Amino acid sequence: MKEIEVNASNFDTEVMESDKPVLVDFWATWCGPCRMLGPVIAQIADERDDIKVCKINVDEAPSLAQQFNVMGIPTVLLFKNGEIAGQSVGFVPKQKLLDLLN
């Protein structure tokens, strides 16, 4: 499955009301670690049909970053049933993100 670009207008539909767990990557184009993590996030999106993978550009949706207290990027949040079920901050290996899902 492809990553879904999320903003304030589609956040509730894509993330909060999802029937699957949702991995949400808060990132920015100018962020080096974000650019390093991007391909890892894309790989997970391609490999896992049991989850939804969303990306939120913090420059385009600062209210969402603020709402979830994103202080540093990249921040990856795992949502299950509209609740935060896990979090990872900074560049991490793929396995750490997979561990977050399990």
N, C-alpha and C positions, 0 to 999 in steps of 0.2 A: 504494500500500500504506500502511496505517496504521502509525503509530509503535507500538512494542511496549514496554510498561513492563517493566523488568527489575529483578530483585532477586537476592539471593544464591541463592535456591532454583532459579531458572530461567536463571541466567547461562550456565552451561556449555552447556545445550541451545540457547539462543537465539543466543549469541555464539561461543563457542569451537568448537562443533560445526557451525556454519552452513556450508552449501555455497556461500553467496553472501558477498561482502564485507559487513561490518557497520559502520555508522556509529553510534557510541555517544556520546550526549550526557550528560555528568555535569552535573547542575544542582540547583538548590534553589528552593523557592517564594519565599523572601525575597530572592533575588538579582536585582537590576535588569537587569544584562546578560543573565542567563539568560532572563528574561522577554522581552527584546528578540530574543534568538536563537531562542526557541521557535517563532515563526511561520516562520522561515527553515528550521528543521529539519523542520517539518510539511510545508512546500512541497516540500522535497527528497524526503520520504517519499512524497508524492502523485505526484510526477513520475517517480520512478525505480523501475522494477520489477526492475532488475538488482542492487539492493542491499537490505539489510535495515536499517531505522533503529530504534534502540533508545534509550530514555531511562532513566537511572538517577538517582533522587533521592538525593543524597549524605546527606541526613538520615535516610533510611529504609534505606540500604545503605552505612553508613560503611566497612565492611570491604572492599567493592569499590573504593571511592575510595582507601583506603589501599593495597590490593594493587597498584593501578596508579599509585601516587605522584601522585594528583591533588592539587595544592597550591593551585590556584585554579580558580574556576568562572566561567563555563562552560568545561569542557574537553571537546573532541570528539576521540575516538580512532577510528581506522579499523583494523579487524581484518580480516586476510585469512588464511584457513587457521589460525585460532587464534593468530595472531601480530599484534602491533601494527605496522601498515604506515604510519601517519601520525598526526599530532597537531596540534591547533589549540587555543590557549588564549585566552580572552576573546571578546568580541563581534567577529565578523568578517563581512564581506559574504558573501553567498551564493556568489559566484564563487570565493572562497578555499576554501570547503568543497568546491565542485565540483572545483577544481583538486587537492584532496587525494585525490579519488576517481580521478583520472586519473593 
